[in-house]
Amino acid sequence: MPGSVILTEDEARELCLAICGHLEMSADDAAVVTSHLVDAELRGTVGLSRLLALVNDARLYGVEPTGEVTTVREGSWGALVDGANRSGIVVADHATRLAIAKAKAGGIAAVAANNHRFSGLLSYYVEAAAGAGLVAMAVAAGGVRRGLPRVAPYAAAVGRFTTNPIAFGFPTIADPIVWDIATSASSGAELLERLATGAPLREGTAIDATGKPTIDAHKALDGALLTWGGHRGSGLAIAVHLLGMLAGLPPFPSDTDGASFLIIALDPSVLGDLEIFRQRATTVADRVRATPPAEGHAEVRMPYDRSLRERSRKRREGVELSRAIYDRLVAVARDGLHAVESEGE
């Protein structure tokens, strides 16, 4: 498309690793963050532009801390992890690996993590768990950092929550079934991307500081995003917020309290035969895809089908970034964190 740049997967990784270096991440942490964000970009969701949020966070709160991620409370089926204010992507990856190990050993696991920064796409973690033969649910919530959006409960004129995503993953005999949504009408990453590109928001997704509808991303940042699905999405957002409190956060955390992450993983073999569950889950997916489409639709898809197709295609053809996002990322990679203006200052 005009005004865009095509990068190979390796070029996207190199760009991401260069920016992680300016964020003063360790080599291991940079590898985890890069794997996560490049995979998001391959799937056609907001990936590399999330680096601008990390850069924004670093300029407002300092570069990546180096404290150790520790388990502060643990049982055979669960654990609470202190993220030492590290990148939420790194902390959530640590918590997910711990949950997978515990669920494999004991049948079920619940691992919560606090004191970290935003954790990226929850689908990444539940896909990993489903790939290990587990059913998984993950949520994220926490304090709203300066320069990031707030979300208003249904009928409210001001924001009270973060975008409060929730995701599920189920193993099949082929690709896992994954569903991942923000409970806000627009994701925080989408808002930050549109701040960078100047593109308008979708109608009905945000309000300004006076509570009036807006499609201006800058006014939405000063105001709030709306919840997905009206009062139903608002209720789900509140439920995610409460689940996030299991990580030990206060009822309405401040930006200094950080974020929470919770993943619950279940081995289906605790309740029955794993292979039978895989086969039945596959049957559900196949039957849904085989459903005759309604007028105006070419096909009926399962959640995550588009992401899997995009991942396969973009590994062959490359990822496409808007020129505005690409130029900002290259400037940071070349000149450091202060090469671009920070949102919210």
QUIVENMO-V919944 format. One record per pair of residues at least 24 apart in sequence whose ideal C-beta (glycine too) atoms are under 7 Angstrom apart, sorted by the first residue. I is the first residue (numbers start at 1). J is the second residue. Records with the same first field share a line. If there is no record, write none. Layout:
# QUIVENMO-V919944
I: J + J
This chain:
# QUIVENMO-V919944
1: 320
3: 322 + 323
4: 320 + 321 + 322 + 323
5: 321 + 323 + 326
6: 318 + 320
7: 318 + 319 + 321
8: 318
9: 38 + 42 + 315
12: 38 + 41 + 48 + 319
13: 38
15: 48 + 329 + 333
16: 48 + 51
18: 333
19: 51 + 55 + 329 + 332 + 333
22: 332 + 336 + 337
23: 54 + 58 + 63 + 64
24: 63 + 64
25: 64
29: 64 + 87 + 90
32: 89 + 90 + 93
33: 87 + 89 + 90
36: 89 + 120 + 124
39: 124
40: 121
41: 319
42: 310 + 311 + 314 + 315 + 319
43: 307 + 310 + 311
44: 306 + 307 + 310
45: 121
46: 187 + 189 + 190 + 193
48: 321 + 329
49: 189 + 192 + 193 + 196 + 325
50: 120 + 189
51: 329
52: 192 + 196 + 328
53: 189 + 192
55: 332 + 337
56: 147 + 342 + 343 + 344
57: 117 + 145
58: 337
59: 337 + 342
60: 146 + 147 + 342
69: 94
76: 106
77: 102 + 106 + 108 + 109 + 110
78: 109 + 110 + 111
79: 111
80: 112 + 247 + 248
81: 111 + 112 + 113
82: 114 + 115
83: 113 + 114 + 115 + 116
84: 115
85: 115 + 116 + 258
86: 116
87: 116 + 117
88: 116 + 117 + 118 + 119 + 120 + 259 + 261
89: 119 + 120
91: 116 + 119 + 261
92: 119 + 125 + 261
95: 261 + 263
96: 125 + 128 + 129 + 263
99: 129 + 263 + 265
100: 129 + 132 + 134 + 265
103: 134 + 265 + 266 + 267
104: 132 + 267
107: 267 + 270
108: 266 + 267 + 270
109: 265
110: 264
111: 263
112: 246 + 247 + 260 + 261 + 262
113: 247 + 260 + 261
114: 247 + 248 + 249 + 258 + 260
115: 258
116: 258 + 259
117: 258 + 259
118: 259
119: 259 + 261
121: 180
122: 165 + 167 + 180
123: 167 + 178 + 180
125: 263
126: 167 + 168 + 169 + 178
127: 169 + 176 + 178
129: 169 + 265
130: 169 + 170 + 171 + 176 + 178
131: 176
133: 171 + 274
134: 171 + 265 + 266 + 267
135: 170 + 266 + 268
136: 168 + 169 + 263 + 264 + 265
137: 168 + 264
138: 167 + 262 + 263
139: 165 + 166 + 240 + 243 + 244 + 262
140: 165 + 244 + 259 + 260 + 261
141: 240 + 241 + 244 + 259 + 260
142: 244 + 249 + 253 + 257 + 258 + 259 + 260
143: 253 + 254 + 255 + 256 + 257 + 258 + 259
144: 255
145: 255
146: 255 + 344
147: 342 + 343 + 344
148: 188
149: 188 + 191 + 220 + 221 + 224 + 225
150: 224
151: 184 + 224 + 225 + 227 + 237
152: 207 + 224 + 226
153: 227 + 234
154: 227 + 230 + 231 + 234
157: 207 + 211
158: 224
159: 224
161: 237 + 241
163: 187 + 188 + 225
164: 237 + 240 + 241
166: 236 + 240
170: 281
171: 278 + 281
172: 278 + 281 + 282 + 285
173: 278 + 279 + 282
174: 282
175: 308
177: 281 + 285 + 302 + 303 + 304
178: 303 + 304
179: 303
181: 228
182: 228
183: 227 + 228 + 233 + 236 + 237 + 240
184: 225 + 226 + 227 + 228
185: 225 + 226 + 227 + 228
186: 225
191: 217 + 220 + 221 + 225
192: 343
193: 325
195: 221 + 343
196: 324 + 325 + 328
197: 322 + 324 + 325
221: 343 + 344
